[in-house]
Amino acid sequence: LLASALMSVVDFTAMIDKLGKPGVSLMMAFDLTTSLILFGTTLLAWVAATDGAPISGRARNVRVAWAIVIGAVAAACLVVPLMRALEIEKLWWEMSGKVKPQPALSLVLIGNAIQFVAWSALFVAAAEVIRRRALTNEAIRVTQREQAALARDVLESRLAAMQAQVEPQFLFDTLVDIERLYQKDTNGAAENLDRLITYLRVALPRLRESGSTMAAEIELVEAY
């Protein structure tokens, strides 16, 4: 739609000095219809030609070139008969104040096809740029997600390593403290040993888990 609007604006500039003359509205409507037909057929040809094609390379370039030619020729085969049926050529020369013989249909087809190839090439070039930019952005997003996942895995590994170092140290230090406490306060040492057992019953199963919940963490803190 954007390409059709752009092409129509370019065509409309040729009729600025003819505004108000009879047939101008028909000419403008025909130009807009021509744009829609051209870019519609080009879009269909481009999608069909690149379906399953490589992301880039010579094979894709060949397919894209064929899509441009086929889209332009197909559009010319649709537009020229419509132009002859509406007598657009005759109407244009009348508005220009000139009289010229009507050229052969084959020449009109060839001329329009050549003109349409230029527009189709611009259209497909823009489509390819937009597509490649989308693919690049998607590849960047995939890479960022992979990097985030890798960073998360590294962090989890570091946390697991720290936990593996801290847990035994905590256990050994606590047992040493309890052993010393038994020499001074047997009842207090027994209570501390019971608390340690309660804590270990809560903490040890979590060493095999990769995640946690708020409830589990609260239970761990209460046990500690």
C-alpha positions as CSV (number, residue, x, y, z in Angstrom):
1,L,0.0,0.0,0.0
2,L,2.8,2.4,0.8
3,A,4.6,1.6,-2.5
4,S,1.3,2.1,-4.4
5,A,0.7,5.4,-2.7
6,L,4.3,6.5,-3.6
7,M,4.0,5.5,-7.2
8,S,0.6,7.2,-7.5
9,V,1.9,10.4,-6.1
10,V,4.7,10.4,-8.7
11,D,2.2,9.8,-11.4
12,F,-0.1,12.5,-10.1
13,T,2.6,15.1,-10.5
14,A,2.3,14.8,-14.2
15,M,-1.3,15.8,-14.1
16,I,-1.0,18.9,-11.8
17,D,-1.4,21.3,-14.8
18,K,-4.4,19.3,-16.0
19,L,-6.5,19.5,-12.8
20,G,-10.1,20.5,-13.6
21,K,-10.1,19.0,-17.1
22,P,-12.6,16.2,-17.8
23,G,-11.2,12.7,-17.3
24,V,-8.6,13.7,-14.7
25,S,-10.3,11.7,-11.9
26,L,-10.5,8.7,-14.1
27,M,-6.8,9.0,-14.9
28,M,-5.9,9.3,-11.2
29,A,-8.1,6.3,-10.3
30,F,-6.4,4.3,-13.1
31,D,-2.9,5.2,-11.9
32,L,-3.8,4.1,-8.4
33,T,-5.2,0.9,-9.7
34,T,-2.1,0.3,-11.8
35,S,0.1,0.8,-8.7
36,L,-2.0,-1.7,-6.7
37,I,-1.9,-4.3,-9.5
38,L,1.9,-3.9,-10.1
39,F,2.9,-4.2,-6.5
40,G,0.3,-6.9,-5.8
41,T,1.7,-9.1,-8.5
42,T,5.3,-8.3,-7.6
43,L,4.6,-9.2,-4.0
44,L,3.1,-12.5,-5.0
45,A,5.9,-13.3,-7.3
46,W,8.5,-12.4,-4.7
47,V,6.9,-14.5,-2.0
48,A,6.5,-17.5,-4.3
49,A,10.1,-17.2,-5.7
50,T,11.8,-16.9,-2.3
51,D,9.7,-19.5,-0.5
52,G,12.3,-22.1,0.5
53,A,15.1,-20.1,-1.1
54,P,18.5,-19.7,0.7
55,I,18.8,-16.7,3.0
56,S,21.4,-15.1,0.7
57,G,23.7,-16.0,-2.2
58,R,23.5,-16.3,-6.0
59,A,20.6,-18.8,-5.9
60,R,18.4,-16.3,-4.1
61,N,19.5,-13.4,-6.3
62,V,18.5,-15.3,-9.4
63,R,15.1,-16.1,-7.9
64,V,14.6,-12.5,-6.9
65,A,15.5,-11.3,-10.4
66,W,12.9,-13.7,-11.9
67,A,10.3,-12.5,-9.4
68,I,10.9,-8.9,-10.6
69,V,10.5,-9.8,-14.3
70,I,7.5,-12.1,-13.8
71,G,5.7,-9.6,-11.5
72,A,6.3,-6.7,-14.0
73,V,5.2,-8.7,-17.0
74,A,2.1,-10.1,-15.2
75,A,1.2,-6.5,-14.2
76,A,1.6,-5.3,-17.8
77,C,-0.6,-8.1,-19.1
78,L,-3.3,-7.0,-16.6
79,V,-2.9,-3.2,-16.9
80,V,-2.6,-2.7,-20.7
81,P,-5.9,-4.4,-21.6
82,L,-7.6,-2.4,-18.9
83,M,-6.0,0.8,-20.2
84,R,-7.2,0.0,-23.8
85,A,-10.7,-0.8,-22.5
86,L,-10.9,2.6,-20.7
87,E,-9.2,4.4,-23.6
88,I,-6.7,6.0,-21.2
89,E,-4.2,6.7,-23.9
90,K,-6.7,8.6,-26.0
91,L,-7.9,10.5,-22.9
92,W,-4.3,11.5,-22.0
93,W,-3.5,12.9,-25.5
94,E,-6.8,14.8,-25.5
95,M,-5.9,16.4,-22.2
96,S,-2.5,17.2,-23.6
97,G,-4.0,18.8,-26.7
98,K,-2.3,16.3,-29.0
99,V,-3.4,13.6,-31.4
100,K,-1.2,10.6,-32.0
101,P,-1.9,7.2,-33.5
102,Q,-2.5,4.3,-31.1
103,P,0.7,2.1,-31.0
104,A,0.5,-1.6,-31.4
105,L,-0.6,-3.6,-28.4
106,S,2.7,-5.6,-28.3
107,L,4.7,-2.4,-28.1
108,V,2.5,-1.0,-25.3
109,L,3.0,-4.3,-23.4
110,I,6.8,-4.2,-23.8
111,G,7.0,-0.5,-22.9
112,N,4.9,-0.9,-19.7
113,A,6.7,-4.1,-18.8
114,I,10.1,-2.3,-18.9
115,Q,8.7,0.6,-16.9
116,F,7.2,-1.8,-14.3
117,V,10.5,-3.7,-14.0
118,A,12.1,-0.5,-12.6
119,W,9.3,-0.1,-10.0
120,S,9.3,-3.8,-9.2
121,A,13.1,-3.8,-8.6
122,L,12.7,-0.9,-6.2
123,F,9.9,-2.7,-4.4
124,V,11.7,-6.0,-4.1
125,A,14.9,-4.3,-3.0
126,A,13.1,-2.6,-0.2
127,A,11.4,-5.9,0.7
128,E,14.7,-7.7,0.8
129,V,16.3,-5.0,3.0
130,I,13.3,-5.1,5.4
131,R,13.5,-8.9,5.5
132,R,17.2,-9.1,6.1
133,R,16.9,-6.5,8.8
134,A,14.2,-8.5,10.5
135,L,16.3,-11.7,10.3
136,T,19.3,-9.8,11.7
137,N,17.3,-8.5,14.6
138,E,15.8,-11.9,15.3
139,A,19.3,-13.4,15.2
140,I,20.5,-10.8,17.7
141,R,17.5,-11.5,20.0
142,V,18.3,-15.3,19.8
143,T,22.0,-14.6,20.6
144,Q,21.0,-12.3,23.5
145,R,18.6,-15.0,24.9
146,E,21.4,-17.6,24.6
147,Q,23.9,-15.3,26.3
148,A,21.4,-14.6,29.1
149,A,20.8,-18.4,29.5
150,L,24.5,-19.0,29.5
151,A,25.1,-16.3,32.1
152,R,22.3,-17.7,34.2
153,D,23.9,-21.2,34.0
154,V,27.3,-19.8,35.0
155,L,25.8,-17.9,37.9
156,E,24.0,-21.0,39.1
157,S,27.2,-23.0,38.8
158,R,29.0,-20.4,40.9
159,L,26.3,-20.4,43.5
160,A,26.3,-24.2,43.6
161,A,30.1,-24.2,44.1
162,M,29.8,-21.6,46.8
163,Q,27.1,-23.5,48.5
164,A,29.2,-26.7,48.3
165,Q,32.0,-24.9,50.0
166,V,29.9,-23.1,52.6
167,E,27.7,-26.0,53.7
168,P,30.5,-28.3,54.8
169,Q,32.3,-25.4,56.5
170,F,29.2,-24.4,58.4
171,L,28.6,-28.1,59.4
172,F,32.1,-28.6,60.7
173,D,32.3,-25.3,62.6
174,T,28.9,-26.0,64.2
175,L,30.0,-29.6,65.3
176,V,33.2,-28.2,66.7
177,D,31.2,-25.6,68.7
178,I,28.8,-28.3,70.0
179,E,31.8,-30.5,71.0
180,R,33.3,-27.6,73.0
181,L,29.9,-26.8,74.5
182,Y,29.5,-30.4,75.7
183,Q,32.6,-29.8,78.0
184,K,30.8,-26.9,79.6
185,D,27.0,-27.3,79.2
186,T,25.7,-30.7,78.3
187,N,22.1,-29.7,78.1
188,G,22.8,-26.7,76.0
189,A,25.0,-28.7,73.7
190,A,22.2,-31.3,73.3
191,E,19.7,-28.5,72.4
192,N,22.1,-27.1,69.9
193,L,22.6,-30.5,68.4
194,D,18.9,-31.0,68.1
195,R,18.6,-27.6,66.3
196,L,21.4,-28.6,63.9
197,I,19.6,-31.8,63.1
198,T,16.4,-29.9,62.5
199,Y,18.2,-27.5,60.2
200,L,20.0,-30.2,58.3
201,R,16.7,-32.0,57.7
202,V,15.4,-28.9,56.0
203,A,18.6,-27.8,54.2
204,L,20.1,-31.0,52.9
205,P,17.2,-31.9,50.5
206,R,17.6,-28.4,48.9
207,L,21.2,-29.2,47.8
208,R,19.8,-31.4,45.0
209,E,17.3,-28.7,43.9
210,S,18.0,-26.1,41.2
211,G,15.3,-23.6,42.4
212,S,13.4,-22.6,45.4
213,T,10.3,-20.9,46.6
214,M,9.5,-18.1,49.2
215,A,7.9,-20.7,51.5
216,A,10.9,-23.0,51.3
217,E,13.3,-20.1,52.0
218,I,11.2,-19.0,55.0
219,E,11.2,-22.6,56.3
220,L,15.0,-22.7,55.9
221,V,15.4,-19.4,57.8
222,E,13.2,-20.5,60.6
223,A,15.1,-23.7,60.9
224,Y,18.4,-21.8,61.0
